[in-house]
């Protein structure tokens, strides 16, 4: 718990001190955003990579449901010259050691595709938990960047926290999946809402409480 508590307080202090970053004022979730975190050229390059390497998205759960997550995903090589600057910029922004970061993942949502309400943290009651402990433990912070504007739909919605954010090219969202005491924060439940028009592209990076071991 101590590692999770430290990650929460240290990252929040760093983001609070950054004039380019805005905090959404609420007592229930540590939630931040930064407009224009990525420039249009970088967004375009990452979109092209996702298009070229996309595969059906998977779901880590003991109760798989093919309609729960219908997007496509792309695992990005952190040492690739097209990926490394963004990967490292996210870790630097949050002030988290690169070794704690999972592989950055790109996602593509065509019209009608979605990711229903879920948590990014690992549920300790699930059979995968023992393996996740061996690979770096619980997820602490999530960082997500929209790579393009979407004409209609595709918002990221936190129904219990009361946050809904429409895709905007280059905007980064970051939130702590833990409570201040280091326990999982159920109010971070969120959903990638169905795209109605256009195609939505994002990249997501998750961080662990300890160095990530794949």
C-alpha positions in Angstrom: 0.0 0.0 0.0 2.8 2.4 0.8 4.1 2.3 -2.8 0.6 3.1 -4.1 0.2 5.9 -1.6 3.5 7.4 -2.6 2.7 7.2 -6.3 -0.6 9.0 -5.7 0.9 11.9 -3.7 4.1 12.4 -5.6 2.5 12.4 -9.1 -0.3 14.7 -7.9 2.3 17.1 -6.5 4.2 17.1 -9.7 1.1 17.7 -11.9 -0.2 20.4 -9.6 3.0 22.3 -10.0 2.9 22.1 -13.8 1.3 25.2 -15.3 0.4 23.4 -18.5 -1.7 20.8 -16.6 -5.2 21.4 -15.2 -6.8 19.5 -12.4 -10.5 18.7 -12.3 -11.6 19.8 -8.9 -13.2 16.9 -7.1 -12.6 15.1 -3.8 -13.2 11.6 -5.2 -10.6 11.1 -8.0 -7.2 12.6 -8.8 -7.9 13.6 -12.4 -5.8 15.9 -14.7 -5.7 16.9 -18.3 -3.3 18.8 -20.6 -4.4 20.3 -23.9 -2.0 19.9 -26.9 0.3 17.4 -25.1 1.1 15.9 -28.5 1.6 17.9 -31.7 -0.4 17.1 -34.9 2.5 15.5 -36.6 3.1 13.1 -33.8 -0.6 12.3 -33.6 -0.6 11.5 -37.3 2.4 9.2 -37.1 0.9 7.3 -34.2 -2.4 6.9 -36.0 -0.6 5.4 -39.0 1.2 2.9 -36.7 -2.1 1.9 -35.2 -3.7 1.4 -38.6 -0.8 -0.7 -39.8 -0.5 -3.0 -36.7 -4.1 -3.1 -35.3 -5.6 -6.4 -34.0 -8.8 -7.1 -32.1 -8.6 -5.7 -28.5 -8.5 -8.2 -25.7 -10.0 -8.3 -22.3 -8.3 -9.4 -19.0 -11.2 -11.0 -17.2 -12.5 -14.4 -15.9 -15.7 -13.6 -17.7 -14.9 -12.7 -21.3 -17.6 -11.0 -23.4 -17.0 -10.3 -27.0 -19.3 -7.3 -27.0 -17.7 -5.7 -24.0 -14.6 -4.3 -25.8 -15.0 -4.1 -29.6 -12.2 -1.8 -30.5 -8.8 -2.7 -32.2 -5.5 -2.3 -30.4 -1.8 -2.0 -31.2 1.1 -2.7 -28.8 3.8 -0.2 -29.4 7.5 -0.9 -29.2 8.8 1.6 -26.6 12.3 1.7 -28.3 10.9 2.5 -31.7 12.0 6.0 -32.8 8.3 6.8 -33.6 7.2 5.7 -30.1 10.0 6.4 -27.6 9.6 10.2 -27.5 5.9 10.0 -26.6 6.4 7.0 -24.2 9.1 8.9 -22.3 7.3 12.2 -22.4 4.3 10.7 -20.6 6.5 9.1 -17.9 8.4 12.4 -17.5 5.2 14.4 -17.2 4.0 12.2 -14.3 7.4 11.8 -12.8 7.2 8.0 -12.8 10.2 5.8 -13.5 10.1 4.4 -17.0 10.6 0.9 -15.6 7.1 1.1 -14.0 5.4 1.7 -17.3 3.7 -1.0 -19.3 4.0 -1.1 -23.1 2.1 1.9 -24.5 -1.0 0.7 -26.4 -2.8 2.3 -29.3 -6.6 1.9 -29.8 -8.8 2.4 -32.8 -12.6 2.8 -32.5 -14.6 2.6 -35.8 -18.3 3.7 -35.8 -20.3 1.6 -33.3 -17.2 0.3 -31.5 -16.8 0.9 -27.7 -15.2 -0.3 -24.5 -17.9 -0.7 -21.8 -17.5 0.6 -18.3 -14.5 -0.9 -16.6 -11.7 -0.2 -14.2 -8.0 0.0 -15.2 -6.8 -1.4 -11.9 -6.6 -5.2 -11.3 -9.3 -6.9 -9.3 -7.7 -9.0 -6.6 -10.5 -11.6 -6.7 -9.7 -12.5 -10.4 -7.6 -15.5 -11.2 -5.0 -13.3 -13.1 -4.1 -11.4 -9.9 -1.3 -13.7 -8.8 0.4 -13.2 -12.2 -0.1 -9.5 -12.1 1.7 -9.4 -8.7 4.7 -11.1 -10.2 4.8 -8.7 -13.1 4.9 -5.4 -11.1 1.8 -5.4 -8.9 -1.2 -3.1 -9.1 -1.7 -0.4 -11.6 -1.5 3.1 -10.2 -1.8 5.8 -12.8 -3.3 5.8 -16.3 -2.3 8.3 -19.0 -4.4 8.5 -22.2 -3.9 10.8 -25.2 -6.5 11.5 -27.9 -4.9 11.4 -31.3 -7.7 13.0 -33.3 -11.0 14.9 -33.1 -14.2 12.8 -33.6 -17.2 14.3 -35.3 -19.7 12.5 -33.0 -19.5 10.1 -30.1 -16.4 8.4 -28.6 -16.3 10.4 -25.3 -14.4 9.0 -22.3 -17.0 8.8 -19.6 -16.5 8.3 -15.8 -20.2 7.8 -14.8 -19.6 7.6 -11.0 -17.2 10.5 -10.9 -19.3 12.7 -13.2 -16.7 13.3 -15.9 -17.3 13.1 -19.6 -14.6 14.3 -22.1 -14.9 14.4 -25.8 -11.9 13.4 -28.0 -9.7 16.4 -28.8 -6.5 15.9 -30.8 -3.4 16.0 -28.6 -5.1 16.2 -25.3 -3.7 14.0 -22.4 -5.8 12.7 -19.6 -4.3 11.3 -16.4 -5.9 9.8 -13.4 -4.9 7.8 -10.3 -6.7 4.5 -10.1 -6.1 4.3 -6.3 -7.5 6.1 -3.3 -5.2 8.2 -1.1 -4.8 5.1 1.2 -3.6 3.0 -1.7 -6.8 0.9 -2.1 -8.5 0.7 -5.6 -10.8 3.6 -6.3 -14.1 2.2 -7.6 -15.1 5.7 -8.8 -12.5 5.5 -11.6 -15.0 3.3 -13.5 -14.9 4.6 -17.1 -16.2 3.8 -20.5 -15.1 4.5 -24.1 -18.4 5.4 -25.4 -19.5 4.2 -28.9 -18.2 6.3 -31.9 -21.2 7.5 -33.9 -19.3 9.2 -36.8 -15.6 9.1 -37.7 -12.9 7.0 -36.3 -11.3 7.5 -32.8 -7.6 6.9 -32.1 -6.0 7.0 -28.7 -2.8 5.8 -26.9 -2.9 4.6 -23.4 -0.1 4.0 -20.9 -0.5 2.3 -17.6 1.9 2.4 -14.7 2.5 -0.2 -12.0 3.4 0.2 -8.3 6.7 -1.7 -8.9 8.8 -2.1 -12.1 6.9 -3.9 -14.8 8.1 -7.3 -15.8 6.4 -8.6 -18.9 
